[in-house]
Amino acid sequence: MSDTDAEEAWRASPEYAAWREKYDAAKVRDTPFETMSGVPVEPVYGPGPYPGQYPYTRGVYPTMYRSRLWTMRMFAGFGTAEDTNARFKDILRNGGTGLSTAFDMPTLMGRDSDSSWALGEVGRAGVAIDTLADMEDLFADIDLSGVSTSMTINGPAAIILAMYVAVAEKNGIGTDQLAGTIQNDIFKEYQAQKEYIYPPRPSVRVVTDMIQYTSAEMPRFHPVSISGYHIREAGSTAAQELAFTLANGFAYVEAATAAGVDVDEFAGRLSFFFNSHSDFFEEIGKFRAARRIWARWMKERYGATNERSMLCRFHTQTAGVSLTAQQPEINIARVAIQALAGALGGTQSLHTDSFDEALALPTEKAARIALRTQQIVAHETGVANVADPLGGSDYVEWMTDEMERQAEAIFAHLDDIGDGSILEGVYAGIENGYFVGEIADSAYRFEREVNNGNRIVVGVNEFTDGDEGQGDILRIEAEVEEYQRKRLADVKLARNDDDVARTLTAVTAAAADSTVNVMPSILDAVKAYATLEEIAMAMESVFGTYVEKAII
C-alpha cells in the first residue's frame, strides 16, 4: 500500500470520523497551524486510536495543544512569604500561567520555624509557612479564582490545603472557584523522598479524607498529584518511575473506594507528576505508556465508566538530578531538550528547571530563562500544532510498548505480594524495602556507569574545559530565619489561646475517630492561627511517627 493509500484508509476509518467530530466541535486557538515556511499541517496524522479516544495513548484531549497550550507552571518558593509573593508576581508578569509552590524543609516536615529541627533551614529550600498569616502574605494581591496553584507538600498537606482554603474564604472566593493541585502523595515519601510524619496507614487515611473533602467542596481542585518525579530523582529507571507511580495511583483508588467513595466521583481529579529526563525517546514512550496503562486499569480493574476517570493527566518537570554544578550554563540546553520531550509526550503542564539549581535556589534571571525556554518550545518549534507528532514512529511505538511491558511486570509483583490488592502490595513493598532497594540498585548502576566512563555526562566526566566556577547565586541570609521566628512569635501573641486549644483538641478527636473526616477540624484550627506544627502534633499524638527500617 502506498503512503497515499494508507492516508486515505485512516481518514476513511470510523475512528477518524468520530475523532474529527469531536475536534470540529471544540474551540481551537486563533492561530495559523502551519510550518515556518507556510505549509498547513493537520491536527493529527496516522491511524487511531486518536487523541481523546480510549486508551488515550496519543493524548487525553481531541485537540490537545491546538485548543490550549500546556500550563507553564514555574516552581517558586524561598525565604519569607513576602519574598515568594514577589517572585510569583514576576512569574505572572512574564507570561507564566500557573503557580507552583516550594516549601522549606521545616514546613515539609510539619515543623515550625522556631523548632529546634528548623535551625539553619528556614526559608532555604523553599518558603517558610508557619501559620495562616504566612499563607495570607504568600498570596497577597493574587486572585486565587483566576490562577491555578500547585503546592508541593505531602506529610502536612492537609494543613497547607486548609490554609489555602482559609485565605480564599477571607478574600470572598468560594472553594468551588479554586483550581490547582496539592501533591499529597504520601506513598512516594516512604519510597523515595522521606518527608513523612506518620506511619503509612494513618497517613493514607488523611489522604483519603482529603479526597472526600475536595470531592464535596472543591470540584476544580486535584487532591493528589501522584508523583514519579521524586522516585526518578532518587535514582529509579524510567520504567520504575512509571510503574511505581501508577501503582501508587491504583493504591489510592483502592483506599478511597474502600472508604466508600465511588471511583467516578474522585478519579477524574487525580493527577500525576512525572520527570522528564535526558533520554529523549524513552521519556516520550514513558508518557504515552502512562496514559494507556492508566486508562485500561481504571476501566477494566476498577470499573470506572466516566471517561475523565480514565484520563492520565500529568504535570512534568525537567530532571533536577541531571543538572550539573560544572559549567551550569549548559543546563539550559539539557532543560530545553527535556522540555521538548514533555511537550511531545503530551503533558498538561510543565516546569522547566533553572540552570543554576545545582548550586542554589534559582535567581530571578535563571528562572526567567527557564520560562522563556518553555515559550520557545511552545511558539517557535511547531510541536504544539500537531497531536502526538512522533506517534507511528517504529522506535517510539516500540518504546511505548516496552515501557508498558516492564511496568506490567512490576504490577504483577505488587499484586502478588499484596494477595490480589495493589494497595496491600504497596504497603508490603514499603515495609519489606522493595521500593527502596530497587531504586538504590538502579541509582548505583547509573553512578557506576558515570564513574567508569561508560556513560558520558558533559562537563562532568568528559568535555570538562570551560568550567569557570560559580556565578551569581541566590543566597538566603540568616536574617530570614530571625524575621520568621519573630513573625511567628507575634502571631502567637496576638491569637486567642483558648480558641487554639479548643480547635487542636478537636483535631486530635477527629484523628482518633476513623469515621470522622479530619479536614473540617484542621480548617477550624488554621483559622484560629494554630501553627503548622501544633496541628501536625495534634494528629501525631494519635497516629504516632514512622521510622524507616534499615535495609541491608
C-alpha positions as CSV (number, residue, x, y, z in Angstrom):
1,M,0.0,0.0,0.0
2,S,1.4,3.4,-0.9
3,D,1.6,6.3,1.6
4,T,-1.3,8.0,-0.2
5,D,-3.5,4.8,0.0
6,A,-2.6,4.5,3.7
7,E,-3.6,8.0,4.4
8,E,-6.9,7.6,2.6
9,A,-7.5,4.5,4.6
10,W,-7.1,6.0,8.0
11,R,-9.0,9.2,7.0
12,A,-11.9,7.0,5.9
13,S,-12.0,5.0,9.2
14,P,-14.8,5.2,11.7
15,E,-12.3,6.1,14.4
16,Y,-11.1,9.1,12.5
17,A,-14.7,10.2,11.8
18,A,-15.6,10.0,15.5
19,W,-12.4,11.9,16.5
20,R,-13.0,14.5,13.8
21,E,-16.5,15.2,15.0
22,K,-15.2,16.0,18.5
23,Y,-12.3,18.0,17.1
24,D,-14.6,20.2,14.9
25,A,-16.9,20.8,17.9
26,A,-14.1,22.0,20.1
27,K,-12.7,25.6,20.3
28,V,-9.2,25.9,18.9
29,R,-6.7,28.7,19.2
30,D,-6.9,31.5,16.7
31,T,-3.5,31.0,15.1
32,P,-2.3,29.6,11.8
33,F,-1.4,25.9,12.2
34,E,1.4,25.8,9.6
35,T,5.1,25.4,9.3
36,M,7.5,28.3,9.4
37,S,7.5,28.1,5.6
38,G,3.8,28.4,5.4
39,V,2.8,24.8,4.9
40,P,-0.5,24.0,6.5
41,V,-0.5,20.9,8.9
42,E,-3.3,18.7,10.0
43,P,-4.1,18.3,13.7
44,V,-3.2,14.6,13.8
45,Y,-1.6,12.1,11.5
46,G,-1.8,8.3,11.1
47,P,-4.2,5.6,12.2
48,G,-6.1,5.7,15.5
49,P,-7.0,5.5,18.2
50,Y,-6.7,9.3,18.1
51,P,-6.2,11.9,20.9
52,G,-9.1,11.9,23.2
53,Q,-10.0,8.3,22.3
54,Y,-9.5,5.3,24.7
55,P,-6.9,4.3,25.7
56,Y,-5.5,7.8,25.2
57,T,-2.0,6.8,24.2
58,R,-1.9,9.8,21.8
59,G,-3.3,12.4,24.2
60,V,-6.1,13.0,26.7
61,Y,-8.0,15.6,24.6
62,P,-9.1,15.5,20.9
63,T,-7.5,18.9,20.1
64,M,-4.5,18.7,22.5
65,Y,-2.4,21.9,22.3
66,R,-4.5,23.3,19.4
67,S,-7.1,24.4,21.9
68,R,-4.8,25.2,24.8
69,L,-1.1,25.1,25.4
70,W,0.2,23.3,28.4
71,T,0.2,25.4,31.6
72,M,3.6,27.0,32.1
73,R,3.9,26.4,35.8
74,M,7.1,27.7,37.3
75,F,8.3,26.3,40.7
76,A,9.0,29.1,43.2
77,G,9.5,29.4,46.9
78,F,12.2,30.8,49.1
79,G,12.7,32.9,52.1
80,T,9.7,34.5,53.6
81,A,6.1,34.5,52.2
82,E,6.6,38.1,51.1
83,D,9.8,37.1,49.1
84,T,8.0,34.4,47.3
85,N,4.9,36.5,46.7
86,A,7.1,38.9,44.8
87,R,8.6,36.1,42.7
88,F,5.0,34.8,42.0
89,K,4.1,38.2,40.7
90,D,7.2,38.3,38.5
91,I,6.4,34.9,37.0
92,L,2.8,36.0,36.2
93,R,4.1,39.3,34.7
94,N,6.4,37.4,32.4
95,G,3.8,35.1,31.0
96,G,3.6,32.2,33.5
97,T,0.2,30.7,33.5
98,G,0.3,28.8,36.8
99,L,2.0,29.0,40.2
100,S,3.9,26.1,41.8
101,T,4.9,26.5,45.5
102,A,8.1,25.1,47.0
103,F,8.2,24.9,50.8
104,D,11.2,24.9,53.1
105,M,12.3,21.7,54.8
106,P,10.8,22.5,58.2
107,T,7.4,23.1,56.6
108,L,7.7,19.9,54.6
109,M,8.4,18.0,57.8
110,G,5.5,19.6,59.7
111,R,7.8,21.8,61.9
112,D,7.6,25.5,62.7
113,S,10.4,28.0,62.2
114,D,11.0,28.2,65.9
115,S,11.5,24.4,66.3
116,S,15.0,23.1,67.1
117,W,14.6,20.9,64.0
118,A,14.4,24.1,61.8
119,L,17.7,25.7,62.9
120,G,19.6,26.8,59.8
121,E,16.9,25.6,57.3
122,V,14.2,28.3,57.5
123,G,13.4,29.6,54.0
124,R,16.4,27.9,52.4
125,A,14.9,25.2,50.2
126,G,11.5,26.9,49.8
127,V,9.2,29.3,51.5
128,A,8.6,29.1,55.3
129,I,4.9,28.7,56.3
130,D,4.1,28.5,60.0
131,T,0.5,29.9,60.2
132,L,-2.4,31.2,58.2
133,A,-0.7,34.7,58.4
134,D,2.1,33.4,56.3
135,M,-0.3,32.0,53.7
136,E,-2.1,35.3,53.6
137,D,1.2,37.0,52.7
138,L,2.1,34.3,50.2
139,F,-0.9,35.0,48.0
140,A,-1.4,38.7,48.8
141,D,-2.9,40.6,45.8
142,I,-3.1,37.4,43.7
143,D,-6.6,36.4,42.5
144,L,-6.9,32.8,43.5
145,S,-10.0,32.4,41.4
146,G,-8.1,33.3,38.3
147,V,-4.8,31.3,38.7
148,S,-4.1,27.6,39.1
149,T,-1.9,26.9,42.0
150,S,0.2,23.8,42.7
151,M,1.6,23.1,46.2
152,T,4.4,20.6,46.6
153,I,3.9,19.2,50.0
154,N,3.0,15.8,51.4
155,G,3.2,14.9,55.2
156,P,1.4,18.1,56.3
157,A,-0.5,18.6,53.1
158,A,-3.9,18.6,54.8
159,I,-2.8,21.6,56.9
160,I,-1.5,23.6,53.9
161,L,-4.7,22.9,51.9
162,A,-6.7,24.2,54.8
163,M,-4.6,27.3,55.0
164,Y,-5.2,27.8,51.2
165,V,-8.9,27.4,51.6
166,A,-9.0,29.9,54.5
167,V,-7.1,32.5,52.5
168,A,-9.6,32.2,49.7
169,E,-12.5,32.5,52.1
170,K,-11.0,35.6,53.6
171,N,-10.9,37.1,50.1
172,G,-14.5,36.2,49.3
173,I,-13.5,33.3,47.0
174,G,-15.5,30.1,47.3
175,T,-13.9,26.7,47.4
176,D,-15.7,25.8,44.2
177,Q,-13.6,28.5,42.4
178,L,-10.2,27.2,43.5
179,A,-8.2,25.4,40.8
180,G,-4.9,23.7,41.2
181,T,-3.2,20.7,42.8
182,I,-1.7,19.7,46.1
183,Q,0.9,16.9,45.8
184,N,-0.3,14.9,48.8
185,D,1.3,11.7,47.5
186,I,2.5,10.1,50.8
187,F,3.4,6.7,49.3
188,K,6.3,8.1,47.4
189,E,7.6,9.7,50.5
190,Y,8.3,6.2,52.0
191,Q,9.7,5.0,48.7
192,A,11.9,7.9,47.8
193,Q,11.7,11.4,49.3
194,K,11.4,10.6,53.0
195,E,9.4,13.6,54.1
196,Y,6.8,11.8,56.1
197,I,5.5,12.2,59.7
198,Y,3.1,9.4,60.4
199,P,3.1,5.7,59.6
200,P,1.7,4.7,56.1
201,R,-1.8,3.6,57.0
202,P,-2.9,6.6,59.1
203,S,-1.2,8.8,56.5
204,V,-3.3,7.3,53.7
205,R,-6.4,7.8,55.9
206,V,-5.7,11.5,55.8
207,V,-5.1,11.4,52.1
208,T,-8.5,9.7,51.7
209,D,-10.2,12.3,53.9
210,M,-8.7,15.0,51.6
211,I,-10.1,13.2,48.6
212,Q,-13.5,13.1,50.2
213,Y,-13.4,16.7,51.2
214,T,-12.3,18.0,47.8
215,S,-14.8,15.8,46.0
216,A,-17.6,17.5,48.0
217,E,-16.2,21.1,48.3
218,M,-13.5,21.7,45.6
219,P,-14.6,20.4,42.2
220,R,-11.8,22.2,40.3
221,F,-9.0,21.1,42.6
222,H,-6.8,18.0,42.4
223,P,-6.4,16.4,45.8
224,V,-3.5,14.2,44.9
225,S,-0.7,14.6,42.4
226,I,0.8,11.1,42.2
227,S,4.4,11.8,41.8
228,G,7.0,9.8,40.0
229,Y,9.3,12.8,39.8
230,H,10.9,12.2,43.2
231,I,11.2,8.5,42.5
232,R,13.2,9.3,39.4
233,E,15.3,11.9,41.2
234,A,16.2,9.2,43.8
235,G,17.7,7.1,41.0
236,S,15.0,4.9,39.5
237,T,14.8,3.9,35.9
238,A,12.1,5.3,33.6
239,A,10.1,2.1,33.8
240,Q,10.3,2.0,37.6
241,E,9.2,5.6,37.8
242,L,6.3,4.8,35.5
243,A,5.3,1.6,37.4
244,F,5.8,2.8,41.0
245,T,3.8,6.0,40.2
246,L,0.8,4.3,38.6
247,A,0.8,1.6,41.3
248,N,0.6,4.3,43.9
249,G,-2.3,5.7,42.0
250,F,-4.1,2.4,41.9
251,A,-3.4,2.1,45.7
252,Y,-5.1,5.5,46.3
253,V,-8.1,4.4,44.2
254,E,-8.4,1.2,46.3
255,A,-8.1,3.1,49.5
256,A,-10.8,5.7,48.5
257,T,-13.2,3.1,47.2
258,A,-12.7,1.1,50.4
259,A,-13.7,4.2,52.3
260,G,-17.0,4.3,50.3
261,V,-16.2,6.9,47.7
262,D,-17.4,5.9,44.2
263,V,-14.5,5.7,41.8
264,D,-16.1,8.1,39.3
265,E,-16.6,10.7,42.0
266,F,-12.9,11.3,42.5
267,A,-10.7,9.5,40.0
268,G,-11.2,12.2,37.3
269,R,-9.4,14.7,39.6
270,L,-6.4,12.6,40.4
271,S,-3.4,13.9,38.5
272,F,0.2,12.8,38.0
273,F,3.6,14.3,38.1
274,F,6.4,12.9,36.0
275,N,10.1,13.6,35.5
276,S,11.4,14.4,32.0
277,H,15.0,13.1,31.9
278,S,17.6,13.2,29.2
279,D,16.9,10.0,27.2
280,F,14.6,11.8,24.8
281,F,12.7,8.8,23.2
282,E,12.5,6.8,26.4
283,E,10.7,9.7,28.1
284,I,8.2,10.1,25.3
285,G,7.5,6.4,25.4
286,K,7.0,6.6,29.1
287,F,4.5,9.4,28.9
288,R,2.5,7.6,26.2
289,A,2.5,4.3,28.1
290,A,1.3,6.0,31.3
291,R,-1.9,7.2,29.6
292,R,-2.6,3.8,28.1
293,I,-1.9,1.8,31.3
294,W,-4.0,4.1,33.5
295,A,-7.0,4.1,31.1
296,R,-7.0,0.3,30.8
297,W,-6.6,-0.4,34.5
298,M,-9.2,2.2,35.6
299,K,-11.8,0.7,33.1
300,E,-11.0,-3.0,33.4
301,R,-9.9,-3.4,37.0
302,Y,-11.6,-0.6,38.9
303,G,-14.8,-0.4,36.9
304,A,-14.6,3.3,36.0
305,T,-17.3,4.3,33.5
306,N,-16.7,8.1,33.4
307,E,-14.2,9.0,30.7
308,R,-12.5,11.5,33.0
309,S,-11.7,8.7,35.4
310,M,-9.6,7.1,32.7
311,L,-7.5,10.1,31.8
312,C,-4.0,10.2,33.0
313,R,-3.4,13.9,33.1
314,F,0.0,14.9,34.3
315,H,2.4,17.7,35.1
316,T,6.0,17.4,34.0
317,Q,9.2,18.8,35.5
318,T,12.6,18.6,33.8
319,A,15.1,16.5,35.7
320,G,16.7,18.4,38.5
321,V,19.1,15.5,39.1
322,S,20.5,15.9,35.6
323,L,21.7,19.5,36.3
324,T,25.4,19.9,36.9
325,A,27.3,22.4,39.0
326,Q,30.1,22.2,36.5
327,Q,29.5,24.5,33.6
328,P,26.0,25.4,34.8
329,E,25.0,27.3,31.7
330,I,24.9,24.2,29.6
331,N,22.0,23.1,31.8
332,I,19.9,25.4,29.6
333,A,20.4,23.0,26.7
334,R,19.6,20.0,28.9
335,V,16.4,21.6,30.1
336,A,15.3,22.6,26.6
337,I,15.6,19.0,25.3
338,Q,13.8,17.6,28.4
339,A,11.1,20.2,28.0
340,L,10.6,19.3,24.3
341,A,10.2,15.6,25.3
342,G,7.5,16.6,27.8
343,A,5.6,18.6,25.1
344,L,6.0,15.8,22.5
345,G,4.8,13.4,25.2
346,G,1.6,15.3,25.7
347,T,2.0,16.9,29.2
348,Q,-0.7,19.1,30.6
349,S,1.6,21.4,32.5
350,L,5.4,21.9,32.6
351,H,8.0,23.3,34.8
352,T,11.5,23.9,33.4
353,D,14.4,23.9,35.9
354,S,16.6,26.9,36.1
355,F,20.2,26.4,35.1
356,D,21.7,27.4,38.5
357,E,19.6,25.0,40.6
358,A,22.6,22.6,41.1
359,L,24.1,25.4,43.1
360,A,21.2,27.1,44.9
361,L,17.7,28.1,44.6
362,P,17.2,29.9,41.2
363,T,17.9,33.5,40.7
364,E,15.3,35.7,39.1
365,K,17.3,35.8,35.8
366,A,17.7,32.0,35.7
367,A,14.0,31.4,36.4
368,R,13.1,33.8,33.6
369,I,15.4,31.9,31.1
370,A,13.7,28.7,32.2
371,L,10.3,30.1,31.4
372,R,11.5,31.6,28.1
373,T,12.7,28.0,27.2
374,Q,9.1,26.8,27.5
375,Q,7.8,29.7,25.5
376,I,10.3,28.9,22.7
377,V,9.2,25.3,22.6
378,A,5.5,26.3,22.6
379,H,5.7,29.1,20.0
380,E,8.7,28.5,17.8
381,T,9.2,24.8,17.3
382,G,5.8,23.9,15.8
383,V,5.3,20.9,18.2
384,A,2.0,22.4,19.5
385,N,0.4,22.3,16.0
386,V,0.0,18.5,15.8
387,A,-1.0,16.0,18.5
388,D,1.4,13.2,19.2
389,P,3.8,14.2,16.4
390,L,6.1,11.1,16.9
391,G,3.2,8.6,17.1
392,G,3.7,6.0,14.4
393,S,7.5,6.0,14.6
394,D,8.6,2.4,14.8
395,Y,11.0,3.3,17.6
396,V,8.5,5.4,19.6
397,E,5.8,2.7,19.3
398,W,8.3,0.0,20.4
399,M,9.5,2.2,23.3
400,T,5.9,2.8,24.4
401,D,5.2,-1.0,24.4
402,E,8.5,-1.7,26.2
403,M,7.7,0.8,29.0
404,E,4.3,-0.8,29.4
405,R,5.8,-4.3,29.4
406,Q,8.2,-3.5,32.2
407,A,5.6,-1.7,34.2
408,E,3.1,-4.6,34.0
409,A,5.8,-7.0,35.4
410,I,6.1,-4.7,38.4
411,F,2.4,-4.5,38.9
412,A,2.2,-8.3,38.8
413,H,4.8,-8.5,41.6
414,L,2.9,-6.0,43.8
415,D,-0.4,-7.8,43.1
416,D,1.3,-11.0,44.2
417,I,2.8,-9.7,47.5
418,G,-0.5,-7.9,48.2
419,D,-2.6,-11.0,47.8
420,G,-4.6,-9.5,44.9
421,S,-4.5,-5.9,46.2
422,I,-2.2,-3.3,44.8
423,L,-2.8,-1.2,47.9
424,E,-1.6,-4.0,50.2
425,G,1.2,-4.7,47.7
426,V,2.4,-1.1,48.1
427,Y,2.2,-1.3,51.9
428,A,4.2,-4.6,51.8
429,G,6.7,-3.1,49.3
430,I,7.3,-0.2,51.8
431,E,7.6,-2.5,54.8
432,N,9.9,-5.0,53.2
433,G,12.1,-2.5,51.5
434,Y,11.2,-3.5,47.9
435,F,10.9,0.1,46.6
436,V,13.9,1.5,48.4
437,G,16.0,-1.5,47.3
438,E,15.0,-1.3,43.6
439,I,15.7,2.4,43.4
440,A,19.0,2.1,45.2
441,D,20.2,-0.6,42.8
442,S,19.2,1.5,39.8
443,A,21.0,4.6,41.2
444,Y,24.1,2.6,41.9
445,R,24.2,1.1,38.4
446,F,23.9,4.6,36.9
447,E,26.6,6.1,39.1
448,R,28.9,3.2,38.3
449,E,28.5,3.8,34.6
450,V,29.3,7.5,35.0
451,N,32.3,6.8,37.2
452,N,33.8,4.2,34.8
453,G,33.2,6.4,31.8
454,N,30.7,4.2,30.1
455,R,28.1,6.9,30.4
456,I,29.1,10.4,29.4
457,V,27.8,13.4,31.3
458,V,29.0,16.5,29.5
459,G,31.1,18.8,31.7
460,V,31.4,16.1,34.5
461,N,33.4,13.2,33.1
462,E,34.0,14.5,29.5
463,F,34.3,17.9,27.9
464,T,35.3,19.5,31.1
465,D,37.1,22.5,29.7
466,G,35.3,25.8,30.3
467,D,34.2,25.3,33.9
468,E,34.7,28.8,35.1
469,G,33.3,28.3,38.5
470,Q,30.3,29.6,40.3
471,G,28.4,32.7,39.2
472,D,25.9,34.7,41.0
473,I,23.5,32.6,43.1
474,L,20.6,33.3,45.3
475,R,21.6,33.4,49.0
476,I,19.2,33.1,51.9
477,E,20.7,35.0,54.7
478,A,20.4,34.3,58.4
479,E,18.2,37.4,58.8
480,V,15.3,35.5,57.1
481,E,15.2,33.0,59.9
482,E,15.3,35.7,62.5
483,Y,12.5,37.5,60.8
484,Q,10.4,34.4,60.5
485,R,10.8,33.5,64.2
486,K,9.8,37.0,65.2
487,R,6.8,36.9,63.0
488,L,5.7,33.6,64.4
489,A,6.1,34.9,67.9
490,D,3.9,38.0,67.1
491,V,1.2,35.8,65.7
492,K,1.2,33.6,68.8
493,L,1.0,36.7,71.0
494,A,-2.0,38.1,69.0
495,R,-4.1,35.0,68.7
496,N,-6.8,33.7,71.1
497,D,-5.1,30.8,73.1
498,D,-8.5,29.4,74.2
499,D,-9.6,29.1,70.5
500,V,-6.3,27.4,69.6
501,A,-6.5,24.9,72.5
502,R,-10.2,24.1,71.6
503,T,-9.5,23.6,67.9
504,L,-6.4,21.5,68.5
505,T,-8.4,19.2,70.8
506,A,-11.0,18.8,68.1
507,V,-8.2,17.8,65.6
508,T,-7.0,15.1,68.0
509,A,-10.5,13.8,68.5
510,A,-11.1,13.7,64.7
511,A,-7.9,11.8,64.2
512,A,-8.9,9.3,66.8
513,D,-12.2,8.5,65.1
514,S,-11.7,6.9,61.8
515,T,-15.3,7.6,60.8
516,V,-14.7,11.4,61.0
517,N,-13.1,13.4,58.3
518,V,-10.2,15.4,59.7
519,M,-10.4,18.3,57.3
520,P,-13.1,20.4,58.9
521,S,-11.3,20.3,62.3
522,I,-8.0,21.2,60.7
523,L,-9.7,24.1,58.9
524,D,-11.0,25.4,62.2
525,A,-7.6,25.2,63.8
526,V,-6.0,27.0,60.9
527,K,-8.5,29.8,61.2
528,A,-7.6,30.1,64.9
529,Y,-4.0,30.6,63.8
530,A,-2.8,27.4,65.3
531,T,0.6,26.7,63.8
532,L,1.5,24.0,61.3
533,E,3.5,22.1,63.9
534,E,0.8,22.3,66.6
535,I,-1.8,20.8,64.2
536,A,0.6,18.2,63.0
537,M,1.5,17.2,66.5
538,A,-2.2,17.0,67.5
539,M,-2.6,14.3,64.9
540,E,0.8,12.7,65.8
541,S,-0.5,12.1,69.3
542,V,-2.9,9.6,67.8
543,F,-1.1,8.4,64.7
544,G,2.4,8.1,66.1
545,T,5.5,8.6,63.9
546,Y,7.2,6.5,61.3
547,V,10.8,5.2,61.5
548,E,12.1,3.5,58.4
549,K,13.6,0.1,58.8
550,A,17.2,-0.3,57.8
551,I,17.6,-2.4,54.7
552,I,20.9,-4.2,54.4
